[in-house]
Amino acid sequence: MPGTTETLLDSNLESVDSAENMAVDAAKTLGMDEDACMDLGLAVREAMVNAVGHGNKYSPDKKVRYILDTRSDSLHITISDQGEGFDPNRVPDPTQGENLMRGSGRGLLLIQTFVDEFEVRKSASGGAEVKIVKYAN
């Protein structure tokens, strides 16, 4: 069912789970197969972990804005944190030799792999804003 839901989530791991579950439930409602639902869930989980951990630094005073826009053929998800934002072009490439063993830096690559459209920009409030689109096939 087409419609938009906007939620303010706390900066904790329970919110990561909640955002992932909302996305997967919406994907199932759109008729996406199990693989597409899992891909979307992983992408949303990565984006939320970045927002909660890197952006808001798990601060109880900061929220993550989560917008789930269900359309007849796709899901559009926007995740915005209240951190300082970042330039995705300055994130080290996790596929390059010197970065292969680093414990971080793979989230953006994973998100891009699992969704149809992906964009990162600075939000109006200064934090990072991630936009994800997954089409129903």
N, C-alpha and C positions, 0 to 999 in steps of 0.2 A: 504494500500500500504506500503510495507516494506521500511524503510528508517530511517535515524537518523537526528534529528534537535537539534542543540545546541544553547542555548540562554543565554546571560547574562542579569539578571533581577535586577532592583533596589531593595533596601531593604525597601519596602513599601507594604501596603495592596493591592494596585492595581496589583502588581506583583503576589501576592497570588492568586487573582482572575484570572489573565492571565494564570498562570501555571495550575490551576484547569481546566479552559476552554480548554486549549490545550490537556490535558490528556483525558478529557471526550469526546472531538471531535474525538480524535484518537481511543478511545474505541468504539465509535459508528461506526466509519468507519470499524473497525474490526468485527462488528456485535455483540458486547457484548450487553446483555439485559439491561433494564433500571436499575435494581438492581445492576448489576456489574458496570455499569457506575457511579452510585451514590456512591458505595463503593470506587471505585478508586478515584473519585473526593474528597471524604472526606479524604482519606489517603494522597493525594497530598496536600490538603489544610493544614492538620496538619503538614506535613513535611515542607511546605513552611513557615507557621507561626513560627515554631521552628527556621528555618534558618534565617528568616528576624528579628524576635524578640529576641530570645535567642542567636543566633549565632552572627548576625551582629548588634544587638541592634538598629535597624532602622537607622544605619549610612548611610548618603547619599554618603559617600566615599567608601562603601563596596557593593559588588555585590553578587548575588546568581547565581551560574552556574547551568543551568537546561538542562539536556539532555533527550530527548524523543526518544527512539529507538523502532520503530514499526517493529515487525516481523510478519510473517504470522499467528502465533498462540498466540502471547502475546505482551504485552507492557513492556518495561524495562525503568524505569525512575530513573535518578540519580540527586540528589539535593545536591549541595555543597555550604557551606557558607564560609566566611572569618573570622570567629570568632576563639575562642580558642579550639574548639572541646570539647567533653565530653565522659565519659565512661558510656555507657548505663546500665552497671551493677551497677552503683552507684546511679542511679535514684531510689528514693523510690517507692516501689510497691504501686500503687494507690488502690489496692484491700485489703490492710491490714488495720486493725482497726484504727491505729493512723493516717493514711493517707487518710481515706475516705472523710473527710471534707475539705481537702486541695483544693485550687483553681487551682492547676497545677499538672502535672505529669501524666495526662491521655492520652496525645497525642501519645506517643509511643505505648501504649496498643491499642489504637484505630487503629493506622496504621497497627499493626500486625494482628488485627482482620479482617480488610477489604481487605488485599492483600494475594497473594499466597506465596510470598517470600519477606523477609525484612531483611536488614542488615544495621548496623551503624558502621562506622569506621572513623578514623582520615584521612583526605585527605592529599595529598602530600604537600599542602600549610599549613597544620596545623589545619584547621577548621573541622567541622563535614561533613561527606559525607553519605547520606542516599541513599540506593538502594532499589527500589520497583519493584516487578514483579507481573503482573496480567495476568493470562491466559484467553484466550477466550474459552468459553465452548461450 
